[in-house]
């Protein structure tokens, strides 16, 4: 997650908003390996994320897909099995 991403509390979790005011969104698909995109914030479930304990740390989980966010590629945030 980039330093300019911000968490904002919404019903059922959080949304991630970038410096341009766009929300991180899972609407491109619900499969592991699918990249996330930024879209206009619309309070849809595709833009809501929760925090969960995972491997001794904390994971960011899509409320819509149930998949974790994975930024390990260094180029894109992907959805991954938690």
C-alpha positions as CSV (number, residue, x, y, z in Angstrom):
1,X,0.0,0.0,0.0
2,X,1.4,3.4,-1.0
3,X,2.1,6.1,1.6
4,X,-0.6,8.3,0.0
5,X,-3.4,5.6,0.5
6,X,-5.7,6.5,3.4
7,X,-8.2,4.4,5.3
8,X,-11.7,5.8,5.8
9,X,-14.3,4.0,8.0
10,X,-17.5,3.0,6.3
11,X,-20.4,0.7,7.3
12,X,-19.0,-2.8,7.6
13,X,-15.3,-1.9,7.3
14,X,-12.9,0.5,5.7
15,X,-12.2,1.9,2.3
16,X,-8.8,2.9,0.9
17,X,-8.7,6.2,-0.9
18,X,-5.7,7.5,-2.9
19,X,-4.5,11.1,-3.2
20,X,-6.7,11.6,-6.2
21,X,-9.8,10.7,-4.2
22,X,-10.3,7.3,-5.9
23,X,-11.2,4.2,-3.9
24,X,-9.5,0.8,-4.2
25,X,-12.0,-1.5,-5.9
26,X,-12.3,-5.2,-6.5
27,X,-14.9,-4.9,-9.3
28,X,-12.5,-6.3,-11.9
29,X,-13.0,-9.9,-10.6
30,X,-13.2,-12.1,-7.6
31,X,-10.4,-14.6,-8.4
32,X,-7.0,-14.9,-6.7
33,X,-4.4,-13.0,-8.8
34,X,-6.9,-10.4,-10.0
35,X,-5.5,-6.9,-9.7
36,X,-7.4,-4.2,-7.9
37,X,-8.3,-0.9,-9.5
38,X,-9.1,2.6,-8.4
39,X,-12.6,3.9,-9.2
40,X,-14.8,6.8,-8.1
41,X,-15.9,6.2,-4.5
42,X,-19.5,4.9,-4.5
43,X,-19.8,3.0,-1.2
44,X,-20.3,-0.3,-3.0
45,X,-19.2,-3.6,-1.3
46,X,-16.4,-3.8,-3.9
47,X,-14.8,-0.9,-2.1
48,X,-15.1,-2.1,1.5
49,X,-12.3,-3.9,3.3
50,X,-11.8,-5.4,6.7
51,X,-8.8,-6.2,8.9
52,X,-8.1,-9.8,10.0
53,X,-5.4,-11.6,11.9
54,X,-3.2,-13.5,9.5
55,X,0.1,-15.3,9.9
56,X,1.0,-13.4,13.1
57,X,0.1,-10.1,11.5
58,X,-2.8,-8.2,10.0
59,X,-4.3,-8.7,6.6
60,X,-6.6,-6.4,4.6
61,X,-9.5,-8.5,3.3
62,X,-12.1,-7.6,0.6
63,X,-15.5,-7.7,2.1
64,X,-17.0,-8.6,-1.3
65,X,-14.6,-11.4,-2.3
66,X,-13.1,-12.6,1.0
67,X,-9.6,-12.5,-0.5
68,X,-6.6,-10.7,1.0
69,X,-4.8,-7.9,-0.6
70,X,-1.2,-8.8,-1.7
71,X,1.2,-6.0,-2.6
72,X,4.3,-8.3,-2.7
73,X,4.7,-8.0,-6.5
74,X,5.8,-4.4,-6.0
75,X,3.9,-3.3,-9.1
76,X,0.2,-4.0,-8.5
77,X,-2.1,-4.9,-5.6
78,X,-3.6,-8.3,-6.2
79,X,-6.2,-10.4,-4.5
80,X,-4.9,-13.5,-2.9
81,X,-6.1,-16.4,-0.8
82,X,-5.5,-15.5,2.8
